[in-house]
Amino acid sequence: MLVTNVTALGVYRTGVFFFPHWLAVVTLAVIAVGYWAVSMRSIRRWLLVHITCMTVSYYMLVGGAVNEAFLRIDVLQPYYPQGMPSPVFGMVHSVVGVGFVVLLVALLRRQRQWLREPLG
């Protein structure tokens, strides 16, 4: 994940630093907060912070993959015209978003069990 986001900062199709690059910066910040939470286990709810940050960072990675799929795969390109994307594009992103919300809720519900289990 780190390599993907760091290398994304060096990709310039249009020659300018724009929205996808800023999303990579935000994703790196979210990953940093998640790792910080693990290293500072003394803070309350460190596992909640870690799980949330890692899930959000993975969602941002998959969301970028959806965007790239619509831009680069010939069959999907008609659904992402210049300007406003089609409802199909929005629905795919909505399904991905709902899937990650369900995943996050499931992981957060299990966090109490993980905290009670001994490590090792």
Phi and psi in radians as a Rosetta constraint file:
Dihedral C 1 N 2 CA 2 C 2 CIRCULARHARMONIC -1.087 0.35
Dihedral N 2 CA 2 C 2 N 3 CIRCULARHARMONIC -0.782 0.35
Dihedral C 2 N 3 CA 3 C 3 CIRCULARHARMONIC -1.086 0.35
Dihedral N 3 CA 3 C 3 N 4 CIRCULARHARMONIC -0.753 0.35
Dihedral C 3 N 4 CA 4 C 4 CIRCULARHARMONIC -1.032 0.35
Dihedral N 4 CA 4 C 4 N 5 CIRCULARHARMONIC -0.806 0.35
Dihedral C 4 N 5 CA 5 C 5 CIRCULARHARMONIC -1.283 0.35
Dihedral N 5 CA 5 C 5 N 6 CIRCULARHARMONIC -0.636 0.35
Dihedral C 5 N 6 CA 6 C 6 CIRCULARHARMONIC -1.183 0.35
Dihedral N 6 CA 6 C 6 N 7 CIRCULARHARMONIC -0.746 0.35
Dihedral C 6 N 7 CA 7 C 7 CIRCULARHARMONIC -1.209 0.35
Dihedral N 7 CA 7 C 7 N 8 CIRCULARHARMONIC -0.496 0.35
Dihedral C 7 N 8 CA 8 C 8 CIRCULARHARMONIC -1.085 0.35
Dihedral N 8 CA 8 C 8 N 9 CIRCULARHARMONIC -0.485 0.35
Dihedral C 8 N 9 CA 9 C 9 CIRCULARHARMONIC -1.186 0.35
Dihedral N 9 CA 9 C 9 N 10 CIRCULARHARMONIC -0.352 0.35
Dihedral C 9 N 10 CA 10 C 10 CIRCULARHARMONIC -1.711 0.35
Dihedral N 10 CA 10 C 10 N 11 CIRCULARHARMONIC 0.021 0.35
Dihedral C 10 N 11 CA 11 C 11 CIRCULARHARMONIC -1.630 0.35
Dihedral N 11 CA 11 C 11 N 12 CIRCULARHARMONIC 2.055 0.35
Dihedral C 11 N 12 CA 12 C 12 CIRCULARHARMONIC -2.255 0.35
Dihedral N 12 CA 12 C 12 N 13 CIRCULARHARMONIC 1.579 0.35
Dihedral C 12 N 13 CA 13 C 13 CIRCULARHARMONIC -1.263 0.35
Dihedral N 13 CA 13 C 13 N 14 CIRCULARHARMONIC -0.698 0.35
Dihedral C 13 N 14 CA 14 C 14 CIRCULARHARMONIC -1.701 0.35
Dihedral N 14 CA 14 C 14 N 15 CIRCULARHARMONIC -0.051 0.35
Dihedral C 14 N 15 CA 15 C 15 CIRCULARHARMONIC 1.458 0.35
Dihedral N 15 CA 15 C 15 N 16 CIRCULARHARMONIC 0.138 0.35
Dihedral C 15 N 16 CA 16 C 16 CIRCULARHARMONIC -2.259 0.35
Dihedral N 16 CA 16 C 16 N 17 CIRCULARHARMONIC 2.722 0.35
Dihedral C 16 N 17 CA 17 C 17 CIRCULARHARMONIC -1.492 0.35
Dihedral N 17 CA 17 C 17 N 18 CIRCULARHARMONIC 1.969 0.35
Dihedral C 17 N 18 CA 18 C 18 CIRCULARHARMONIC -2.354 0.35
Dihedral N 18 CA 18 C 18 N 19 CIRCULARHARMONIC -2.870 0.35
Dihedral C 18 N 19 CA 19 C 19 CIRCULARHARMONIC -0.791 0.35
Dihedral N 19 CA 19 C 19 N 20 CIRCULARHARMONIC -0.873 0.35
Dihedral C 19 N 20 CA 20 C 20 CIRCULARHARMONIC -1.048 0.35
Dihedral N 20 CA 20 C 20 N 21 CIRCULARHARMONIC -0.574 0.35
Dihedral C 20 N 21 CA 21 C 21 CIRCULARHARMONIC -1.170 0.35
Dihedral N 21 CA 21 C 21 N 22 CIRCULARHARMONIC -0.704 0.35
Dihedral C 21 N 22 CA 22 C 22 CIRCULARHARMONIC -1.156 0.35
Dihedral N 22 CA 22 C 22 N 23 CIRCULARHARMONIC -0.620 0.35
Dihedral C 22 N 23 CA 23 C 23 CIRCULARHARMONIC -1.114 0.35
Dihedral N 23 CA 23 C 23 N 24 CIRCULARHARMONIC -0.647 0.35
Dihedral C 23 N 24 CA 24 C 24 CIRCULARHARMONIC -1.117 0.35
Dihedral N 24 CA 24 C 24 N 25 CIRCULARHARMONIC -0.701 0.35
Dihedral C 24 N 25 CA 25 C 25 CIRCULARHARMONIC -1.115 0.35
Dihedral N 25 CA 25 C 25 N 26 CIRCULARHARMONIC -0.780 0.35
Dihedral C 25 N 26 CA 26 C 26 CIRCULARHARMONIC -1.097 0.35
Dihedral N 26 CA 26 C 26 N 27 CIRCULARHARMONIC -0.731 0.35
Dihedral C 26 N 27 CA 27 C 27 CIRCULARHARMONIC -1.078 0.35
Dihedral N 27 CA 27 C 27 N 28 CIRCULARHARMONIC -0.745 0.35
Dihedral C 27 N 28 CA 28 C 28 CIRCULARHARMONIC -1.072 0.35
Dihedral N 28 CA 28 C 28 N 29 CIRCULARHARMONIC -0.668 0.35
Dihedral C 28 N 29 CA 29 C 29 CIRCULARHARMONIC -1.151 0.35
Dihedral N 29 CA 29 C 29 N 30 CIRCULARHARMONIC -0.716 0.35
Dihedral C 29 N 30 CA 30 C 30 CIRCULARHARMONIC -1.119 0.35
Dihedral N 30 CA 30 C 30 N 31 CIRCULARHARMONIC -0.734 0.35
Dihedral C 30 N 31 CA 31 C 31 CIRCULARHARMONIC -1.088 0.35
Dihedral N 31 CA 31 C 31 N 32 CIRCULARHARMONIC -0.741 0.35
Dihedral C 31 N 32 CA 32 C 32 CIRCULARHARMONIC -1.065 0.35
Dihedral N 32 CA 32 C 32 N 33 CIRCULARHARMONIC -0.738 0.35
Dihedral C 32 N 33 CA 33 C 33 CIRCULARHARMONIC -1.120 0.35
Dihedral N 33 CA 33 C 33 N 34 CIRCULARHARMONIC -0.712 0.35
Dihedral C 33 N 34 CA 34 C 34 CIRCULARHARMONIC -1.094 0.35
Dihedral N 34 CA 34 C 34 N 35 CIRCULARHARMONIC -0.753 0.35
Dihedral C 34 N 35 CA 35 C 35 CIRCULARHARMONIC -1.208 0.35
Dihedral N 35 CA 35 C 35 N 36 CIRCULARHARMONIC -0.632 0.35
Dihedral C 35 N 36 CA 36 C 36 CIRCULARHARMONIC -1.073 0.35
Dihedral N 36 CA 36 C 36 N 37 CIRCULARHARMONIC -0.723 0.35
Dihedral C 36 N 37 CA 37 C 37 CIRCULARHARMONIC -1.057 0.35
Dihedral N 37 CA 37 C 37 N 38 CIRCULARHARMONIC -0.676 0.35
Dihedral C 37 N 38 CA 38 C 38 CIRCULARHARMONIC -1.195 0.35
Dihedral N 38 CA 38 C 38 N 39 CIRCULARHARMONIC -0.708 0.35
Dihedral C 38 N 39 CA 39 C 39 CIRCULARHARMONIC -1.240 0.35
Dihedral N 39 CA 39 C 39 N 40 CIRCULARHARMONIC -0.399 0.35
Dihedral C 39 N 40 CA 40 C 40 CIRCULARHARMONIC -1.914 0.35
Dihedral N 40 CA 40 C 40 N 41 CIRCULARHARMONIC 1.011 0.35
Dihedral C 40 N 41 CA 41 C 41 CIRCULARHARMONIC -1.062 0.35
Dihedral N 41 CA 41 C 41 N 42 CIRCULARHARMONIC -0.180 0.35
Dihedral C 41 N 42 CA 42 C 42 CIRCULARHARMONIC -1.283 0.35
Dihedral N 42 CA 42 C 42 N 43 CIRCULARHARMONIC -0.347 0.35
Dihedral C 42 N 43 CA 43 C 43 CIRCULARHARMONIC -1.285 0.35
Dihedral N 43 CA 43 C 43 N 44 CIRCULARHARMONIC 2.608 0.35
Dihedral C 43 N 44 CA 44 C 44 CIRCULARHARMONIC -1.155 0.35
Dihedral N 44 CA 44 C 44 N 45 CIRCULARHARMONIC 2.469 0.35
Dihedral C 44 N 45 CA 45 C 45 CIRCULARHARMONIC 1.084 0.35
Dihedral N 45 CA 45 C 45 N 46 CIRCULARHARMONIC 0.609 0.35
Dihedral C 45 N 46 CA 46 C 46 CIRCULARHARMONIC -1.082 0.35
Dihedral N 46 CA 46 C 46 N 47 CIRCULARHARMONIC -0.660 0.35
Dihedral C 46 N 47 CA 47 C 47 CIRCULARHARMONIC -1.195 0.35
Dihedral N 47 CA 47 C 47 N 48 CIRCULARHARMONIC -0.663 0.35
Dihedral C 47 N 48 CA 48 C 48 CIRCULARHARMONIC -1.042 0.35
Dihedral N 48 CA 48 C 48 N 49 CIRCULARHARMONIC -0.811 0.35
Dihedral C 48 N 49 CA 49 C 49 CIRCULARHARMONIC -1.106 0.35
Dihedral N 49 CA 49 C 49 N 50 CIRCULARHARMONIC -0.788 0.35
Dihedral C 49 N 50 CA 50 C 50 CIRCULARHARMONIC -1.098 0.35
Dihedral N 50 CA 50 C 50 N 51 CIRCULARHARMONIC -0.865 0.35
Dihedral C 50 N 51 CA 51 C 51 CIRCULARHARMONIC -1.062 0.35
Dihedral N 51 CA 51 C 51 N 52 CIRCULARHARMONIC -0.776 0.35
Dihedral C 51 N 52 CA 52 C 52 CIRCULARHARMONIC -1.092 0.35
Dihedral N 52 CA 52 C 52 N 53 CIRCULARHARMONIC -0.821 0.35
Dihedral C 52 N 53 CA 53 C 53 CIRCULARHARMONIC -1.120 0.35
Dihedral N 53 CA 53 C 53 N 54 CIRCULARHARMONIC -0.747 0.35
Dihedral C 53 N 54 CA 54 C 54 CIRCULARHARMONIC -1.189 0.35
Dihedral N 54 CA 54 C 54 N 55 CIRCULARHARMONIC -0.665 0.35
Dihedral C 54 N 55 CA 55 C 55 CIRCULARHARMONIC -1.181 0.35
Dihedral N 55 CA 55 C 55 N 56 CIRCULARHARMONIC -0.750 0.35
Dihedral C 55 N 56 CA 56 C 56 CIRCULARHARMONIC -1.117 0.35
Dihedral N 56 CA 56 C 56 N 57 CIRCULARHARMONIC -0.713 0.35
Dihedral C 56 N 57 CA 57 C 57 CIRCULARHARMONIC -1.156 0.35
Dihedral N 57 CA 57 C 57 N 58 CIRCULARHARMONIC -0.650 0.35
Dihedral C 57 N 58 CA 58 C 58 CIRCULARHARMONIC -1.209 0.35
Dihedral N 58 CA 58 C 58 N 59 CIRCULARHARMONIC -0.647 0.35
Dihedral C 58 N 59 CA 59 C 59 CIRCULARHARMONIC -1.052 0.35
Dihedral N 59 CA 59 C 59 N 60 CIRCULARHARMONIC -0.743 0.35
Dihedral C 59 N 60 CA 60 C 60 CIRCULARHARMONIC -1.124 0.35
Dihedral N 60 CA 60 C 60 N 61 CIRCULARHARMONIC -0.629 0.35
Dihedral C 60 N 61 CA 61 C 61 CIRCULARHARMONIC -1.149 0.35
Dihedral N 61 CA 61 C 61 N 62 CIRCULARHARMONIC -0.821 0.35
Dihedral C 61 N 62 CA 62 C 62 CIRCULARHARMONIC -1.175 0.35
Dihedral N 62 CA 62 C 62 N 63 CIRCULARHARMONIC -0.661 0.35
Dihedral C 62 N 63 CA 63 C 63 CIRCULARHARMONIC -1.051 0.35
Dihedral N 63 CA 63 C 63 N 64 CIRCULARHARMONIC -0.701 0.35
Dihedral C 63 N 64 CA 64 C 64 CIRCULARHARMONIC -1.131 0.35
Dihedral N 64 CA 64 C 64 N 65 CIRCULARHARMONIC -0.640 0.35
Dihedral C 64 N 65 CA 65 C 65 CIRCULARHARMONIC -1.152 0.35
Dihedral N 65 CA 65 C 65 N 66 CIRCULARHARMONIC -0.649 0.35
Dihedral C 65 N 66 CA 66 C 66 CIRCULARHARMONIC -1.100 0.35
Dihedral N 66 CA 66 C 66 N 67 CIRCULARHARMONIC -0.796 0.35
Dihedral C 66 N 67 CA 67 C 67 CIRCULARHARMONIC -1.025 0.35
Dihedral N 67 CA 67 C 67 N 68 CIRCULARHARMONIC -0.827 0.35
Dihedral C 67 N 68 CA 68 C 68 CIRCULARHARMONIC -1.110 0.35
Dihedral N 68 CA 68 C 68 N 69 CIRCULARHARMONIC -0.655 0.35
Dihedral C 68 N 69 CA 69 C 69 CIRCULARHARMONIC -1.063 0.35
Dihedral N 69 CA 69 C 69 N 70 CIRCULARHARMONIC -0.768 0.35
Dihedral C 69 N 70 CA 70 C 70 CIRCULARHARMONIC -1.220 0.35
Dihedral N 70 CA 70 C 70 N 71 CIRCULARHARMONIC -0.473 0.35
Dihedral C 70 N 71 CA 71 C 71 CIRCULARHARMONIC -1.423 0.35
Dihedral N 71 CA 71 C 71 N 72 CIRCULARHARMONIC -0.551 0.35
Dihedral C 71 N 72 CA 72 C 72 CIRCULARHARMONIC -1.951 0.35
Dihedral N 72 CA 72 C 72 N 73 CIRCULARHARMONIC -0.388 0.35
Dihedral C 72 N 73 CA 73 C 73 CIRCULARHARMONIC -1.556 0.35
Dihedral N 73 CA 73 C 73 N 74 CIRCULARHARMONIC 2.146 0.35
Dihedral C 73 N 74 CA 74 C 74 CIRCULARHARMONIC -0.943 0.35
Dihedral N 74 CA 74 C 74 N 75 CIRCULARHARMONIC -0.742 0.35
Dihedral C 74 N 75 CA 75 C 75 CIRCULARHARMONIC -1.122 0.35
Dihedral N 75 CA 75 C 75 N 76 CIRCULARHARMONIC -0.547 0.35
Dihedral C 75 N 76 CA 76 C 76 CIRCULARHARMONIC -1.580 0.35
Dihedral N 76 CA 76 C 76 N 77 CIRCULARHARMONIC -0.300 0.35
Dihedral C 76 N 77 CA 77 C 77 CIRCULARHARMONIC -1.015 0.35
Dihedral N 77 CA 77 C 77 N 78 CIRCULARHARMONIC -0.630 0.35
Dihedral C 77 N 78 CA 78 C 78 CIRCULARHARMONIC -1.079 0.35
Dihedral N 78 CA 78 C 78 N 79 CIRCULARHARMONIC -0.374 0.35
Dihedral C 78 N 79 CA 79 C 79 CIRCULARHARMONIC -1.531 0.35
Dihedral N 79 CA 79 C 79 N 80 CIRCULARHARMONIC 0.005 0.35
Dihedral C 79 N 80 CA 80 C 80 CIRCULARHARMONIC -2.336 0.35
Dihedral N 80 CA 80 C 80 N 81 CIRCULARHARMONIC 1.231 0.35
Dihedral C 80 N 81 CA 81 C 81 CIRCULARHARMONIC -1.264 0.35
Dihedral N 81 CA 81 C 81 N 82 CIRCULARHARMONIC 2.883 0.35
Dihedral C 81 N 82 CA 82 C 82 CIRCULARHARMONIC -1.043 0.35
Dihedral N 82 CA 82 C 82 N 83 CIRCULARHARMONIC 2.363 0.35
Dihedral C 82 N 83 CA 83 C 83 CIRCULARHARMONIC 1.723 0.35
Dihedral N 83 CA 83 C 83 N 84 CIRCULARHARMONIC -2.157 0.35
Dihedral C 83 N 84 CA 84 C 84 CIRCULARHARMONIC -1.461 0.35
Dihedral N 84 CA 84 C 84 N 85 CIRCULARHARMONIC 2.192 0.35
Dihedral C 84 N 85 CA 85 C 85 CIRCULARHARMONIC -1.179 0.35
Dihedral N 85 CA 85 C 85 N 86 CIRCULARHARMONIC 2.786 0.35
Dihedral C 85 N 86 CA 86 C 86 CIRCULARHARMONIC -1.382 0.35
Dihedral N 86 CA 86 C 86 N 87 CIRCULARHARMONIC 2.931 0.35
Dihedral C 86 N 87 CA 87 C 87 CIRCULARHARMONIC -1.060 0.35
Dihedral N 87 CA 87 C 87 N 88 CIRCULARHARMONIC -0.524 0.35
Dihedral C 87 N 88 CA 88 C 88 CIRCULARHARMONIC -1.070 0.35
Dihedral N 88 CA 88 C 88 N 89 CIRCULARHARMONIC -0.781 0.35
Dihedral C 88 N 89 CA 89 C 89 CIRCULARHARMONIC -1.045 0.35
Dihedral N 89 CA 89 C 89 N 90 CIRCULARHARMONIC -0.800 0.35
Dihedral C 89 N 90 CA 90 C 90 CIRCULARHARMONIC -1.106 0.35
Dihedral N 90 CA 90 C 90 N 91 CIRCULARHARMONIC -0.688 0.35
Dihedral C 90 N 91 CA 91 C 91 CIRCULARHARMONIC -1.159 0.35
Dihedral N 91 CA 91 C 91 N 92 CIRCULARHARMONIC -0.706 0.35
Dihedral C 91 N 92 CA 92 C 92 CIRCULARHARMONIC -1.089 0.35
Dihedral N 92 CA 92 C 92 N 93 CIRCULARHARMONIC -0.783 0.35
Dihedral C 92 N 93 CA 93 C 93 CIRCULARHARMONIC -1.121 0.35
Dihedral N 93 CA 93 C 93 N 94 CIRCULARHARMONIC -0.629 0.35
Dihedral C 93 N 94 CA 94 C 94 CIRCULARHARMONIC -1.139 0.35
Dihedral N 94 CA 94 C 94 N 95 CIRCULARHARMONIC -0.754 0.35
Dihedral C 94 N 95 CA 95 C 95 CIRCULARHARMONIC -1.090 0.35
Dihedral N 95 CA 95 C 95 N 96 CIRCULARHARMONIC -0.766 0.35
Dihedral C 95 N 96 CA 96 C 96 CIRCULARHARMONIC -1.084 0.35
Dihedral N 96 CA 96 C 96 N 97 CIRCULARHARMONIC -0.778 0.35
Dihedral C 96 N 97 CA 97 C 97 CIRCULARHARMONIC -1.081 0.35
Dihedral N 97 CA 97 C 97 N 98 CIRCULARHARMONIC -0.802 0.35
Dihedral C 97 N 98 CA 98 C 98 CIRCULARHARMONIC -1.114 0.35
Dihedral N 98 CA 98 C 98 N 99 CIRCULARHARMONIC -0.699 0.35
Dihedral C 98 N 99 CA 99 C 99 CIRCULARHARMONIC -1.031 0.35
Dihedral N 99 CA 99 C 99 N 100 CIRCULARHARMONIC -0.722 0.35
Dihedral C 99 N 100 CA 100 C 100 CIRCULARHARMONIC -1.272 0.35
Dihedral N 100 CA 100 C 100 N 101 CIRCULARHARMONIC -0.559 0.35
Dihedral C 100 N 101 CA 101 C 101 CIRCULARHARMONIC -1.132 0.35
Dihedral N 101 CA 101 C 101 N 102 CIRCULARHARMONIC -0.768 0.35
Dihedral C 101 N 102 CA 102 C 102 CIRCULARHARMONIC -1.068 0.35
Dihedral N 102 CA 102 C 102 N 103 CIRCULARHARMONIC -0.773 0.35
Dihedral C 102 N 103 CA 103 C 103 CIRCULARHARMONIC -1.050 0.35
Dihedral N 103 CA 103 C 103 N 104 CIRCULARHARMONIC -0.808 0.35
Dihedral C 103 N 104 CA 104 C 104 CIRCULARHARMONIC -1.094 0.35
Dihedral N 104 CA 104 C 104 N 105 CIRCULARHARMONIC -0.776 0.35
Dihedral C 104 N 105 CA 105 C 105 CIRCULARHARMONIC -1.074 0.35
Dihedral N 105 CA 105 C 105 N 106 CIRCULARHARMONIC -0.763 0.35
Dihedral C 105 N 106 CA 106 C 106 CIRCULARHARMONIC -1.090 0.35
Dihedral N 106 CA 106 C 106 N 107 CIRCULARHARMONIC -0.751 0.35
Dihedral C 106 N 107 CA 107 C 107 CIRCULARHARMONIC -1.156 0.35
Dihedral N 107 CA 107 C 107 N 108 CIRCULARHARMONIC -0.719 0.35
Dihedral C 107 N 108 CA 108 C 108 CIRCULARHARMONIC -1.203 0.35
Dihedral N 108 CA 108 C 108 N 109 CIRCULARHARMONIC -0.547 0.35
Dihedral C 108 N 109 CA 109 C 109 CIRCULARHARMONIC -1.200 0.35
Dihedral N 109 CA 109 C 109 N 110 CIRCULARHARMONIC -0.503 0.35
Dihedral C 109 N 110 CA 110 C 110 CIRCULARHARMONIC -1.517 0.35
Dihedral N 110 CA 110 C 110 N 111 CIRCULARHARMONIC -0.199 0.35
Dihedral C 110 N 111 CA 111 C 111 CIRCULARHARMONIC -1.050 0.35
Dihedral N 111 CA 111 C 111 N 112 CIRCULARHARMONIC -0.613 0.35
Dihedral C 111 N 112 CA 112 C 112 CIRCULARHARMONIC -1.082 0.35
Dihedral N 112 CA 112 C 112 N 113 CIRCULARHARMONIC -0.717 0.35
Dihedral C 112 N 113 CA 113 C 113 CIRCULARHARMONIC -1.114 0.35
Dihedral N 113 CA 113 C 113 N 114 CIRCULARHARMONIC -0.721 0.35
Dihedral C 113 N 114 CA 114 C 114 CIRCULARHARMONIC -1.142 0.35
Dihedral N 114 CA 114 C 114 N 115 CIRCULARHARMONIC -0.606 0.35
Dihedral C 114 N 115 CA 115 C 115 CIRCULARHARMONIC -1.220 0.35
Dihedral N 115 CA 115 C 115 N 116 CIRCULARHARMONIC -0.508 0.35
Dihedral C 115 N 116 CA 116 C 116 CIRCULARHARMONIC -1.382 0.35
Dihedral N 116 CA 116 C 116 N 117 CIRCULARHARMONIC -0.451 0.35
Dihedral C 116 N 117 CA 117 C 117 CIRCULARHARMONIC -1.317 0.35
Dihedral N 117 CA 117 C 117 N 118 CIRCULARHARMONIC 2.407 0.35
Dihedral C 117 N 118 CA 118 C 118 CIRCULARHARMONIC -1.205 0.35
Dihedral N 118 CA 118 C 118 N 119 CIRCULARHARMONIC 2.544 0.35
Dihedral C 118 N 119 CA 119 C 119 CIRCULARHARMONIC -1.316 0.35
Dihedral N 119 CA 119 C 119 N 120 CIRCULARHARMONIC 2.572 0.35
